[in-house]
Amino acid sequence: MNEVVRIEIPVAPATAEALADDHRRAAVGRLIDRLMLRGTEDPLAALLEATSAQARDAGLTDEEIDEELAAYNAERRT
């Protein structure tokens, strides 16, 4: 990024705390740039689809992806 502009985005307090780290905040900024440059109407849906496609390309089935997501979500709840 040659030129950057600061914007304000409302987030949960825990997210704001995590984004206090300069490196993490810069990484999130790059992610947002990539999402918005794709020109899609729903950048989050496009990111999720691209991630799923990469997992399938790596040999994972949709069932394995769903199981992995369920395990991840279960870990976060504890």
C-alpha positions, 0 to 999 in steps of 0.5 A: 500500500503506497497511500493509506487512509485511516477509517473508523469501523465499529467492532466489539471491545475484544476485537478492538483490543486485538487490533491494538497490535500494529502488525495485526492491524496492518494485516487486517487492513491488507485483507480489507483492501483485497476483499474490496478490490475484488469488486464483489457485492459481498466480500465476506462471502467471496472470501469464504468461498475462496477459502473453501475452494482452496481446501477442496483443492487441497483434497478436503471434502465438504464434510471434512471442512464442516467437521473442522469448522464444528471442532473450531467453533466447539473449542471457542465456546469452552 
